Amino acid sequence: MTKYCYLLTEGAQDIAFLIKLLKYQGIKQIEKRSQVDSFWDELIPKTFSHNDELNRQVPVPKFLEGDELSIALQGAVGDTRLVNTIQEDLDLKSDRHLNYR
């Protein structure tokens, strides 16, 4: 059975560090949309331009997987956005996938 893990970091450097660290545990980064576990579908934007801003990067998590582990690694683009980012992502996920504990 696959276990799912959502990790939120401050920014891109944290993400790069965690990806390298997790590779030592045999966890690989997924490079293609077609390989992402459908559990994470809501976190992948369906259209280009985020909040109608053409020059803003579309917030897509990095996805990784191991033998029985699927990870979404999201960057908040600054420590002031941590709470907002996690709330936005939780709002995207349907209740059928989440266990609040």
N, C-alpha and C positions, 0 to 999 in steps of 0.2 A: 504494500500500500504506500502510495506517495505521500510524503509530508511536505507541507508548503510553508515557506518562510518569507516574510516581507521584511526587508531591512531598509531603513531610511538613514541617509547620511546627510551631512551638510553640503557636500559638493562633489565635483568631478574628481578631485585628487583622492578623496576618501573612497570613492567607487573604484578607482584604478588600484588602490592599495588592497582593498578587500578582494577584488578579482584575482590579483596575484596570490594573495594569501590562501584563498579558497582552492586555487589550482593545485596547491601542495596537498590538498585533501582529496584530490581526484575529481573535483567539481569543475565542470567545463562551462565556458560561456557559450550561449546559443547565439548564433549569428543570423539565423533566418527566421522570419515570422512564422513560416510553416512548421517550425520545430518547437515553438513555444507551446507549453501545456495550455489547453483551453481554459483552465482555471483562471488564468491571468487575462483573458480576453478583454475584460472591462477596463484594464489599465493601459490598453494600447489604443491611442487615438485613431479614429476612423477617417478623419479629414485633416487636411493640411491647414495650417495657420491656427495658432493657439490664441484664443481670445481676440481673434480678428487682427492679430499683429503679425505681419509678414516677416519681419526681421527677428522675431523671437523664436528661439529653439523650441520645438515641440517636445513636451516632457514625456519621454518614453523611458521606462525603467530598463536596466540591463537585466537579462534573464540568464540564469545559470542552472545547471542540473547535475546531480550525482545519481548514484544507483537508485535511491529511493527518496530523493530530495529535489524539490523544485524551488528556486529562489528568485524573487523579484527584488532587485537592488535599485532603489530610487534615490536621486539626489534632490535636495530641497532648494538648491541654489542660494545658500546662505542660512545662517543659524536663525535669523528672524522669520524664516519661512517653514521651519520644521513642523510646527503645530498645524499650520494651514495646509501644508502638503499632505500630511498623514490624514487629515480630515477630508480633504478633497479625494484622496485615493479610497478611503473607507466609503465615502458617498458613492463612488463608482462601482464598488463591489456590491453584489447582491447579498441579502441576508442569508441566503441558502448556503453561501460559502463561508460565512464568518461565525466563529464562536467567540463571543466576548467573555473574557475571564479576567 
